[in-house]
Amino acid sequence: MCLTDPHATPAADCLSALDATPEGLGAAEAARRLAEHGPNRLPEARARGPLVRFLHQFHNVLIYVLLGAAIVTGALQHWVDTGVILAVVLANAIIGFLQEGKAEAAMAAIRGMLAPRAAVLRGGQRVSVDGADLVPGDIVLLEAGDKAPADLRLLEARGLAAQEAILTGESVPVEKGAAPVAADAALADRRSMLWSGTLVTQGTARGLVVATGTATEIGRIGGLLAGVEQLTTPLVAQIDHFARWLSFLILLVAGLLLAWGYHVGHMPFAELFMAVVGVAVAAIPEGLPAVMTITLAIGVQAMARRNAIIRRLPAIEAIGSVSVICTDKTGTLTRNEMVVAAAETAEGSFAVCGEGYAPEGAITPAGDLAALARAAALCNDAALHRRDGLWMVEGDPMEGALLAFAGKVAGDHSARRLDALPFDSRHRFMAVMSEGPQGRVTHVKGAPERVLRMCAGVDLPHWHERAETLARRGLRVLALAERSETGDSIDLVTLEGGLTFLGLVGLIDPPRPEAIAAIADCRAAGIRVKMITGDHAGTAAAIAAQIGLANPHRVLTGADLDRLDDAQLALEVADADIFARTSPEHKLRLVTALQAGGLSVAMTGDGVNDAPALKRADAGIAMGLKGSEAAKEAADLVLADDNFASIVAAVREGRTVYDNLKKVISWTLPTNAGEALVVVLALLAGLALPVTAVQILWINLITAVTLGLALAFEPTEAGAMTRPPRRRDAPILSGALVWQVVLVSLLFLAAVFGIFTYAIDKGYPMALAQTMAMNTLVVLEIFHLFFIRNLHGASLTWSATRGTKVVWAVVVTVAVAQSAVTYLPPLQAVLGTRPVPLMDGLLILAIGAAFFALIEIEKQIRLGLRQ
């Protein structure tokens, strides 16, 4: 019992194919089909338990190496260092566990969209059944306000319209009818179908269930969503790759160093082994995972203050790296509220201003629109209400817009309704007879081509051209007319040719004003914005021109995309910015094609039809107020205010987070390399260690998280939104960073050996010389922190030197802790330190200042060469 194209099959043939009758199925047959097809709901995916989710946080090569280091230091009874390493690992796991969302939530949200109850015919009797018990062949009865419980082939439809924005992106309800349509019609043009989860806004219908559960359009999208590979963010992938090779390199160097020291240097194994462990721990950036996680968490809080809610921590870095934003139109770039934007009468053309459904706004130029406004108000079934300061519509959004338009025109629009003829797709107009101050009048509104034929004395070519002009602007056009009456009811026969034409109104779902500014900001930041919508090409092009897309004149439709293979699509998608009449597969395919070109893609949307593409995108962005739950759960980021402008703020915060992550990495790698290189060179040269293994471990304990953590709180650098987005394949270890690691490591090496040699030359005890070398390392790391705070500008400025409260808090903390281990006898006994004379302490500070000056001069030379 399967129909390939029910929308293109006559209703009688659909009944025959499903072995059904207009009176419905019998109870026994319905039960048999329920057992055959299963319940009308989507299967639930097995969720990972809390324990598995927690253990998964440890599945990282860098974490494995750290755990190995903890085991080794524990075996050597260095319990403090063991505790520090384990604390970092555990903190990282807990934060990741708490931030991880439920992957099954998107499927659950789509399941929740199925109607809980349905009115069906069973054996000729109308009964109410659970939506899950519907089967193919059931006859479902629907009226305004009902939600379609399954995919239905319409058998009868009277004045039927359905809101399908969640599936198609159409701004306004779609007229429906029982007549078959073309087999290749796009989803939004299949007028003979009602889709599961869509809302009936007007009229009544009788429909045949042709698909339930996973076979429905919503179920198909759910299956598409489940099969979408969720990509990791570029930085996370790079860090994982980097951690693997860094860990391998550290272990290899440690092993070679151990072999060299034992077989060539003939050092005692226990002493040598502890030194090698010190090198390994110094080289491993054990604080990096925790500091990176904290940096992301701080960015999450900053974004929340800007109405952007992050659902997955790494997504904050992804949003900062996007080079393309693929945005839905309805509800994202537009308000998802119809307004009358233009009116055409015999007097001329009028522009109508105002926002939303508020009956407030100017009309220019001034003119007599009272008759047109009265028709718009009386030939209407909607109602406007003001709630909490906002005007809301009850009923059809287009009729709500007509009421708002009428409210903007002065005059008495009240009357007592006597009779009404609801809109029907067969005659394509609505008529209402009412009695008021102007007497008894019938008002008509409907499709221009239909209403104009019903009017007397009308220049049809002239008005058809004016209607086409409005349509080319992306407006939905309605014609309004009237006729004085003497009877008590509407006579369809006498309406034909007996109406007086009043004029045309053009309605549009207007763009958000803030979206226009936001798109301009995106273009300044080197981010391309592409509109992907299920709406008509003309409407999409009109909105694109208003909001300032880069290429508003070229539109590719879903049919165009179907004719392109993947290679052709990759070429076309780079140039085109508007994609209309698209399906969920099209949106997903477009996102994938852009990613194949090396671009980082953000996808915004609010409907179920957007969920698969939201999941696939590098950064999925859902609308929080009007978005479906499926879209929110599939997304990485939810906009609490449904404001496209919030995306720009999110990009700015994302770029700040990435800059801060880069600062953390740029501070961690050179300092760790410098510490390790000091010990490695001493071992290879057979020299005394300038810094003991336990002192190296202490430096890592006091500086690894504290100083690096300060960089997580850095504010946005100037010019962050004028730099072009980085490429998706941009390496984490750029040539500039590698050079910086080498330069800083060599300067660390020179400074530490220099102060150590100086101390020995002055006849200081070995313990004091090592204490001075240890303090030199800490001072150099502090100065390097102030240098690295400004990646793209000068570090030697008053604002840069002034720093932030967090920077000075951690610097004071490190200074106090380092002074304690240098001058307090109990801690001297633990770390083997000695008090450093005042003048030698000042010398160490002078070395730090000289180090800062050298690396700042080098940076300025490098920045100057780029210009």
HELIX and SHEET records of a PDB file:
HELIX    1   1 PRO A    6  ALA A    8  5                                   3    
HELIX    2   2 ALA A   11  ALA A   17  1                                   7    
HELIX    3   3 ALA A   27  HIS A   37  1                                  11    
HELIX    4   4 PRO A   50  HIS A   56  1                                   7    
HELIX    5   5 VAL A   61  ALA A   75  1                                  15    
HELIX    6   6 TRP A   79  GLN A   99  1                                  21    
HELIX    7   7 ALA A  105  ARG A  111  1                                   7    
HELIX    8   8 GLY A  131  ASP A  133  5                                   3    
HELIX    9   9 ALA A  165  THR A  168  1                                   4    
HELIX   10  10 LEU A  187  ASP A  189  5                                   3    
HELIX   11  11 GLY A  213  ALA A  215  5                                   3    
HELIX   12  12 GLU A  217  ALA A  226  1                                  10    
HELIX   13  13 PRO A  234  ALA A  259  1                                  26    
HELIX   14  14 TRP A  260  VAL A  264  3                                   5    
HELIX   15  15 PHE A  269  ALA A  283  1                                  15    
HELIX   16  16 LEU A  288  ALA A  304  1                                  17    
HELIX   17  17 ALA A  315  GLY A  320  1                                   6    
HELIX   18  18 LYS A  329  LEU A  333  3                                   5    
HELIX   19  19 ALA A  370  LEU A  378  1                                   9    
HELIX   20  20 PRO A  397  LYS A  408  1                                  12    
HELIX   21  21 PRO A  448  ARG A  453  1                                   6    
HELIX   22  22 LEU A  460  ARG A  472  1                                  13    
HELIX   23  23 LEU A  492  LEU A  495  1                                   4    
HELIX   24  24 PRO A  513  ALA A  524  1                                  12    
HELIX   25  25 ALA A  537  ILE A  547  1                                  11    
HELIX   26  26 GLY A  558  ASP A  562  1                                   5    
HELIX   27  27 ASP A  566  ASP A  575  1                                  10    
HELIX   28  28 PRO A  584  ALA A  596  1                                  13    
HELIX   29  29 VAL A  608  ASP A  610  5                                   3    
HELIX   30  30 ALA A  611  ARG A  616  1                                   6    
HELIX   31  31 GLU A  629  ALA A  634  1                                   6    
HELIX   32  32 ALA A  645  ALA A  685  1                                  41    
HELIX   33  33 ALA A  693  THR A  703  1                                  11    
HELIX   34  34 THR A  706  ALA A  710  1                                   5    
HELIX   35  35 LEU A  711  PHE A  713  5                                   3    
HELIX   36  36 GLY A  735  ASP A  761  1                                  27    
HELIX   37  37 MET A  766  ILE A  788  1                                  23    
HELIX   38  38 TRP A  798  ARG A  802  1                                   5    
HELIX   39  39 LYS A  805  TYR A  823  1                                  19    
HELIX   40  40 PRO A  825  LEU A  831  1                                   7    
HELIX   41  41 LEU A  838  ARG A  866  1                                  29    
SHEET    1   A 6 GLN A 125  ASP A 130  0                                        
SHEET    2   A 6 ARG A 117  ARG A 122 -1                                        
SHEET    3   A 6 ILE A 139  GLU A 143 -1                                        
SHEET    4   A 6 LEU A 199  ALA A 211 -1                                        
SHEET    5   A 6 ASP A 151  GLN A 163 -1                                        
SHEET    6   A 6 VAL A 174  GLU A 175 -1                                        
SHEET    1   B 6 GLN A 125  ASP A 130  0                                        
SHEET    2   B 6 ARG A 117  ARG A 122 -1                                        
SHEET    3   B 6 ILE A 139  GLU A 143 -1                                        
SHEET    4   B 6 LEU A 199  ALA A 211 -1                                        
SHEET    5   B 6 ASP A 151  GLN A 163 -1                                        
SHEET    6   B 6 MET A 193  LEU A 194 -1                                        
SHEET    1   C 8 ALA A 308  ILE A 310  0                                        
SHEET    2   C 8 LEU A 637  LEU A 639 -1                                        
SHEET    3   C 8 ALA A 619  MET A 623  1                                        
SHEET    4   C 8 VAL A 601  GLY A 605  1                                        
SHEET    5   C 8 VAL A 324  THR A 327  1                                        
SHEET    6   C 8 ARG A 528  ILE A 532  1                                        
SHEET    7   C 8 ILE A 578  ALA A 580  1                                        
SHEET    8   C 8 VAL A 555  THR A 557  1                                        
SHEET    1   D 8 ILE A 363  THR A 364  0                                        
SHEET    2   D 8 GLY A 348  VAL A 352 -1                                        
SHEET    3   D 8 VAL A 339  THR A 345 -1                                        
SHEET    4   D 8 THR A 500  ILE A 508 -1                                        
SHEET    5   D 8 ARG A 476  SER A 484 -1                                        
SHEET    6   D 8 GLY A 439  GLY A 446 -1                                        
SHEET    7   D 8 PHE A 429  GLY A 436 -1                                        
SHEET    8   D 8 ARG A 416  LEU A 421 -1                                        
SHEET    1   E 2 ALA A 383  ARG A 387  0                                        
SHEET    2   E 2 LEU A 390  GLU A 394 -1                                        
END                                                                             
